[in-house]
């Protein structure tokens, strides 16, 4: 439709000079206004009418379209259009309305303001259409005096700005809300600080450089001064993190951060910001370098954002404290057992093959605590931890037990020799300089299982083996070790079950007098017969019983069975005694003496008919306790024998203190006793027994020549296969009459 065809267009923008014009001093910024009309004259007069208009400090910038199709393309290409002055009827009767639909529905632009204009009132859109498509105003061209056009444009642009402000606030708040969720998921101070800076950049919506600063003491590991340190950065270099603020080499930034911290309030400058973050006892400053000043809305949003940051800053510190309590050792400040398991998880799942994990157990640490006090003990542990860290800076450490440290690192560094070297020099603990040593258990990456808990168990297995090794003091885990342990556990379980089911038996090996050839007693020997009828050697199951603690119950049962057998033989064989072996765990019982006496009393046997055999190994363990216990038993009339004499390393001074009745020569000194020069030790024991007025019995006699030589040496008694093998109780009873 051309202007000449519109009879009413002549009245468009008639003079309205009596009205006050809306003009103001503006800036270089503009509002983009799109004029859409198929009449070029309308473009000219509209632009002329608005040529001097300044709205909210900005001039108008015009774009022109002469059809609905062109208008749609321009709006798509120009994102800054704020107002469309739109003719309704152009190439089609509804071309203008189609442009409205395109703006609102296709482009989803809800902010652009639309003023419909028509030169033909009959083409006016329905009221429902105006409401449906959010049309800002509708005017016929004859209504639009210059004053009214200016007022319409001014109102439309102000409406656009209000919508834009609301949208900016909404988007800013959405950023803050969504960011708060992300911040709340950060549980370490470095990641929290870095996330704050990232969200700050998103909120300001421009390129910035920033550092998150706080005093170092109590914030950064191994830092104990009050200088400002950089916890996180954006726009600078990562090497600045955990360094002093001075490393930024920006004197202005240093001054501003310190001033902000002391004044305890934000500083908003045109080229920088200093944001004071404080909650509870936790304070920090964010220094931001701006490329342009903040808008009022940005400042308002920033204040809201910082309120959440302050709360989160306190929370992350509190969480860090909880984490330290849960995963750090309070004494040495090293990771604790829980954290070490997590480190072992990483070790197990790492692709690095040349790695090893180890445990270090300080020997006899309890003696230091008992002798010098716990305070010295604590200082010693701290000194050990510090020395390890100073020497093995590329390793990970933990304190996993009272006197046990964990370490993970390269296999070529963590060798037994190098770890032992840690303990070559004494450790300073207070005024003390303490020489100590340790045991070491290792697990290489090759043999490590898939989880930290499993690896810790593997190293513990190796450590336990190392602690039992008096020479090397270290051991590497190998799968065979665990197989052996599993076998041991299965055997212990079966032993416990069979003992409860009365599968253990007491057999007896006769003991004879060399002078008369008669049986004077028997040694009670334990036998384990399994469900399938096979026997397991005592050399196998006795150590298992001692290891598991079952030996105490078994030992009590053996003494009871021996006394019961003596009671059975009392009438027919009153001179026969029975000798029973006693283990170290039995002696450690407080009620051991009372139990033995009560058993004798209950079975009504003469005390001297029961003989308790001990070995030199028992005597070496805790000699005074053994001597005191044996003295009490001897006072009750119970006989005492020292078994395997000469095979141990006990002091002869202890031998004088023991209330003994018999010495027993070990089979090792009897095997070749008939050969020239091989009877010296046996002869010495016999002479010693005679001097101490003790009976001497030799075991392991298998040949007549051995017996003859023992007779020549003056030995009193013997036992061995030459006379009889161990036999069940019923066979022993049948054996005795044959020897009379």
Beta strands, then each sheet from edge to edge (+ up, - down):
strand 1: 30-36
strand 2: 54-55
strand 3: 58-65
strand 4: 81-87
strand 5: 113-118
strand 6: 137-140
strand 7: 209-215
strand 8: 228-234
strand 9: 267-268
strand 10: 272-279
strand 11: 282-289
strand 12: 355-362
strand 13: 396-399
strand 14: 404-410
strand 15: 427-429
strand 16: 432-434
strand 17: 438-444
strand 18: 474-476
strand 19: 504-513
strand 20: 519-529
strand 21: 535-536
strand 22: 577-581
strand 23: 610-615
strand 24: 639-645
strand 25: 662-665
strand 26: 695-699
strand 27: 717-719
sheet 1: 2+ 3- 1- 4- 5- 6-
sheet 2: 8+ 7- 11+ 10- 9+
sheet 3: 13+ 14- 12+ 17- 18-
sheet 4: 15+ 16-
sheet 5: 21+ 20- 19+ 27- 26- 25- 24- 23- 22-
end
